[in-house]
Amino acid sequence: MKKIICIIIAAALLFTGCCRCRCSESRPNLKDILLGAYEGTLNFLGRLRLTSPPLLIGSREREDAYAGSYIAIPDGESGSDTVFGGISVKARKLKISVDIKTLGGSAAVYMTNGGEEAKLAPGEYDVETNGMFYIRVKYSGFRGRVEILSEYS
């Protein structure tokens, strides 16, 4: 079902881009139109994986899908939040800051970059995104505080 929806969205964006090409006086480059439509489709699909605000264990303030702040002070929560990220052909340079203060249970922050997932210890990281990029927090009976700051460098 998801594949069918993705194909329909991609076809609609491609059709819209081609129509704009025919109607425009300046006739933009077809390659640029197709790349823009592809990037738009990837951005849309990438945002679907982010945890929606009502379902977040913590709270998130976003500059965009890749940058912002996240703070959680759960009291025995279990689950996960996908906080930042998306899918893009454009590379982004980010500075990620992670802080975890544990009173009980466990919390772990994971970064997926280009399909590879890595656990992030508290600290600061300079990251260049590569295709699919996400920051996710997993909680298991966690009591304490988790703070994540993602900003462009």
C-alpha positions in Angstrom: 0.0 0.0 0.0 2.8 2.4 0.9 4.6 1.7 -2.4 1.4 2.5 -4.3 1.0 5.8 -2.5 4.6 6.7 -3.1 4.3 6.0 -6.8 1.1 8.1 -7.0 2.7 11.0 -5.2 5.8 10.8 -7.4 3.7 10.7 -10.6 1.7 13.7 -9.5 4.7 15.7 -8.7 6.4 14.7 -12.0 3.2 15.6 -13.9 2.9 19.0 -12.1 6.6 19.7 -12.9 6.1 18.9 -16.5 3.0 21.0 -16.8 4.9 24.0 -15.3 7.6 23.5 -17.8 5.1 23.8 -20.8 3.3 26.7 -19.3 6.3 28.8 -18.4 7.7 31.5 -20.7 11.3 31.0 -19.5 11.2 27.2 -20.0 13.2 26.0 -17.0 15.6 23.1 -17.5 13.7 19.8 -17.4 16.5 18.2 -15.3 16.0 20.9 -12.6 12.2 20.4 -12.6 12.6 16.6 -12.3 15.2 16.9 -9.6 13.0 19.4 -7.7 10.0 17.1 -7.9 12.1 14.2 -6.7 13.5 16.2 -3.8 10.0 17.3 -2.9 8.7 13.8 -2.9 11.7 12.6 -0.7 11.1 15.4 1.8 7.4 14.6 2.0 8.1 10.9 2.6 10.9 11.6 5.0 8.7 13.8 7.3 6.2 10.9 7.6 8.7 9.0 9.8 9.0 11.8 12.4 6.9 11.3 15.5 3.9 13.6 15.4 3.7 16.2 18.3 0.7 14.6 20.1 2.6 11.3 20.3 6.0 12.6 21.4 7.2 11.5 24.9 9.2 14.8 25.0 8.6 18.2 23.4 10.2 19.5 20.2 10.8 22.9 18.8 11.8 22.7 15.2 13.5 25.2 12.9 12.8 22.6 10.1 12.9 18.8 9.9 16.6 18.6 10.6 17.3 21.4 13.2 15.7 22.3 16.5 15.6 21.3 20.1 14.1 18.4 22.0 13.6 18.0 25.7 12.0 15.1 27.6 11.5 14.6 31.3 9.6 11.3 31.4 8.6 9.5 34.6 8.9 5.8 33.8 8.1 6.0 30.1 8.8 3.4 27.5 8.7 3.9 23.7 10.6 5.9 21.2 10.5 9.4 19.5 11.9 10.0 16.1 12.8 13.6 16.7 14.7 15.1 13.6 15.5 14.1 10.1 14.3 13.1 6.7 15.3 11.9 3.3 17.1 14.2 0.9 19.6 14.3 -2.0 21.0 17.5 -0.4 23.8 17.1 2.2 23.4 19.2 5.4 26.1 20.0 7.9 24.8 19.7 11.5 26.1 20.1 15.0 24.3 17.6 17.3 24.4 18.0 21.0 23.1 15.1 23.3 22.6 15.2 27.1 21.1 12.4 29.2 20.6 12.5 32.9 19.2 9.1 34.2 17.4 8.6 37.5 16.0 5.2 36.5 15.4 2.9 33.5 17.3 3.6 30.3 17.3 6.0 27.4 19.5 5.9 24.3 19.8 8.3 21.4 20.4 6.8 17.9 21.4 8.5 14.7 20.7 6.9 11.3 22.8 8.5 8.5 22.8 7.0 5.1 21.2 3.8 6.3 23.8 3.1 9.1 22.5 3.4 12.7 24.9 4.5 15.5 24.2 5.0 19.2 25.2 8.5 20.4 26.8 8.9 23.8 26.2 12.3 25.5 28.4 14.9 23.8 28.7 17.0 20.6 28.9 15.7 17.1 29.6 17.3 13.7 27.6 15.5 11.1 27.1 15.7 7.4 23.8 14.1 6.4 23.9 11.5 3.7 20.5 10.6 2.1 18.4 9.2 4.9 19.1 10.9 8.3 17.2 10.5 11.6 17.7 11.1 15.3 15.7 8.8 17.5 15.4 8.3 21.3 14.4 4.9 22.7 13.1 4.8 26.3 12.6 1.8 28.6 11.0 2.7 31.9 13.1 5.9 31.8 13.0 8.5 34.5 15.3 11.5 34.0 16.0 14.1 31.3 17.0 13.9 27.7 18.1 17.0 25.7 19.0 17.1 22.1 20.0 20.2 20.1 20.4 20.0 16.3 21.6 23.1 14.5 23.2 23.9 11.2 27.0 24.4 11.4 
